[in-house]
Amino acid sequence: MSRVITSFTGEVAFVTGGSGGMGRAVSIAFAAAGASVVLCDVADDTGEETVSLARDTGGTAIFVHADVADAAQVEAAVGVAVEQFGRLDCAVNAAAIENESVPLHECDDASFDRMQAVNVRGLFLSMKAELRAMLAGSHGGAIVNIASTNSFRPQPNQPAYTASKHAVLGLTRSAAIDYAPMGIRINAICPGGIDTPMLRNAMARRGRDPQEVAGRLSLLGRFGRPEEIAAAALWLCSEGSSYTLGHALSVDAGYLAR
């Protein structure tokens, strides 16, 4: 686990996509830093595993089943954070899917719609519920949205995913402007090749050699660790980034710098 960079003792964090990958790492990191964490996902078993791992750090964590594309479920999940812990200070929106490997003219309509439902509508609904909770508390807050290097440099045969990750930046920047006067800071992280089940599954579907992919996506010649994204997310939620708003932070081992 990455070193805790700041304390979130007394604060409440909400994380979408908390059952695995980056969302799991963020949930554990918040708990280790002293926050009370509510994480949601559609995968119940692995969500409870995240809770157990978070509690192993000595932290507090609760899992709530929620499909981020369903407004009522998202509202209820955020409501658990407020009901259980009395407030919401930080939110990291990591829920996303990626399941395509075709050019646009072969992209299935239903697959495109599902990608936007989770990656864009899900983000929109999550931010809406999170913002309402933070505004009701009148103490400000911080929201971090997980975008992608695809938001700037698309990979081949990923039109629906790339479109969704461009939308993540649009929602992030628009909201950052609107809610800065209320003391709510909103930023995005653009991960590069991070070693998550989603990346491993994508490479397997495409028949790619992980070693080759890591070398192509990273100046360090390796995949990033989910804990490295968690460290960035906690920084963006901390007072250390108090002057950072509407920013897209690339955590990509120099991929976009090439």
Number of C-alpha atoms within 10 A of each C-alpha: 13 13 11 16 14 16 16 21 14 11 19 26 28 30 28 32 26 32 27 22 21 29 29 26 25 33 36 29 26 32 28 25 21 20 24 26 31 29 33 30 25 17 16 15 11 16 24 20 16 24 24 17 19 25 17 13 15 12 22 21 24 21 24 23 18 23 20 29 21 15 18 13 18 27 19 16 28 27 19 19 24 19 12 12 16 13 22 30 26 29 29 33 29 25 28 23 16 19 16 20 18 14 12 13 7 9 16 12 10 9 14 18 12 17 23 22 19 21 28 24 20 24 28 21 20 28 23 15 19 28 22 13 22 23 16 12 15 12 13 20 27 29 28 26 25 26 29 27 24 21 21 15 11 16 13 11 15 18 20 25 26 23 18 27 25 18 20 24 24 14 20 26 18 12 21 22 14 12 17 16 10 13 16 23 28 31 26 27 26 23 25 23 23 25 18 16 12 16 16 13 13 16 14 12 12 10 9 12 10 16 11 11 15 19 15 14 22 20 16 14 14 19 22 21 17 22 22 19 26 25 21 20 27 27 16 27 26 17 13 12 13 13 8 15 22 20 18 23 18 21 20 24 19 13 19 17 8 7
